[in-house]
């Protein structure tokens, strides 16, 4: 597995990210967003053939010393092979090197798979976000 860092826009991880994000939107677990000012970054893994295995899209909020996971995905054929765990460890290493002290993410209450993946890498729930559609 090869690990890469890149801006999301123009990255080979962009197409699989968009496809996987569309699935979350279809399930009602996410809302559409447009990466702003090309500040979203991605750490992603490829197999020896260059196929994107998975990625973590993130932003750095310097004012709060926080890395924010916008979205993460592992392609179905590469799940249960340590891809997310490897990428998460690399993301943490990169953030620490940039003096970032916290890592956070929104996870939909019904997205149990994502909740489990967060717990496996040591993330814990901190807030419940209350919401009402108008």
C-alpha positions in Angstrom: 0.0 0.0 0.0 1.3 3.4 -1.0 0.2 6.5 1.0 0.0 9.9 -0.6 -0.9 13.5 0.5 -2.5 15.9 -1.9 -5.0 18.7 -2.3 -8.4 17.1 -2.9 -9.0 19.1 -6.1 -7.1 17.4 -8.9 -6.2 14.4 -6.8 -6.7 10.8 -8.1 -8.8 10.3 -4.9 -11.4 12.9 -6.0 -13.5 10.6 -8.2 -13.9 7.8 -5.6 -14.5 10.4 -2.9 -17.3 12.0 -4.9 -18.9 8.5 -5.6 -18.7 7.5 -2.0 -19.9 10.9 -0.7 -22.9 10.6 -3.1 -23.8 7.4 -1.4 -23.8 9.1 2.0 -26.0 11.9 0.6 -28.4 9.3 -0.8 -28.7 7.6 2.6 -29.4 11.0 4.2 -26.2 10.8 6.2 -24.5 13.9 4.7 -25.3 17.1 2.9 -23.8 18.2 -0.4 -20.8 20.6 0.0 -18.3 22.2 -2.2 -14.7 22.3 -1.1 -14.0 25.9 -0.4 -10.9 27.6 -1.8 -9.3 24.3 -2.6 -8.2 24.0 1.1 -9.5 20.5 1.6 -6.6 18.0 1.6 -6.6 14.2 1.2 -4.4 11.5 2.5 -5.1 8.4 0.3 -3.8 4.9 -0.3 -3.1 3.2 -3.6 -2.4 -0.4 -4.4 0.7 -1.4 -6.5 -1.4 -0.8 -9.7 -2.2 2.8 -8.7 -5.9 2.0 -7.8 -7.2 4.3 -5.0 -8.0 2.0 -2.0 -9.3 4.7 0.3 -8.8 8.2 1.6 -9.5 10.7 4.3 -10.5 14.2 3.2 -9.7 16.8 5.8 -9.2 20.5 6.5 -6.9 22.2 9.0 -8.4 24.9 11.2 -5.3 26.7 12.4 -7.2 29.1 14.7 -8.3 26.2 16.9 -5.4 23.8 16.2 -7.9 21.3 14.9 -7.8 18.9 12.0 -11.3 18.2 10.7 -12.2 15.0 8.9 -14.7 16.0 6.3 -15.1 12.5 4.9 -13.4 9.2 4.8 -13.8 6.1 2.6 -12.4 2.7 1.8 -13.4 1.2 -1.5 -15.4 -2.0 -0.9 -12.8 -4.4 -2.3 -10.2 -3.1 0.1 -12.2 -3.0 3.3 -11.1 -5.0 6.4 -7.5 -4.8 5.2 -6.2 -2.0 7.5 -6.5 0.8 4.9 -8.4 3.2 7.1 -6.2 2.5 10.2 -3.1 3.1 8.1 -4.5 6.4 6.7 -5.7 7.6 10.0 -2.3 7.0 11.6 -0.6 8.9 8.7 -3.1 11.8 9.1 -2.4 12.0 12.8 1.4 12.1 12.1 0.9 14.8 9.5 -1.3 16.9 11.9 1.1 16.6 14.8 4.0 17.7 12.6 1.9 20.8 11.8 1.3 21.5 15.6 -2.3 20.5 15.4 -3.5 19.3 18.7 -7.1 18.0 18.1 -8.8 15.9 15.5 -12.6 16.0 15.0 -15.4 14.8 12.7 -19.1 14.8 12.4 -20.6 11.3 12.2 -24.3 10.7 11.4 -26.1 9.0 14.3 -27.3 6.2 12.0 -23.9 5.6 10.4 -22.8 2.8 12.7 -19.9 1.6 10.4 -18.3 5.1 10.6 -18.8 5.2 14.4 -17.0 1.9 14.8 -14.1 3.0 12.5 -13.7 6.2 14.7 -13.7 4.1 17.9 -11.1 1.7 16.5 -8.6 4.6 16.0 -9.3 6.1 19.4 -11.9 8.8 18.7 -14.7 9.2 21.2 -18.1 11.0 21.0 -17.9 14.5 22.5 -21.2 16.3 21.5 -24.6 15.5 20.2 -25.6 17.9 17.5 -29.3 18.7 17.6 -31.0 19.5 14.3 -34.4 20.4 12.9 -35.4 20.7 9.2 -37.3 23.9 8.5 
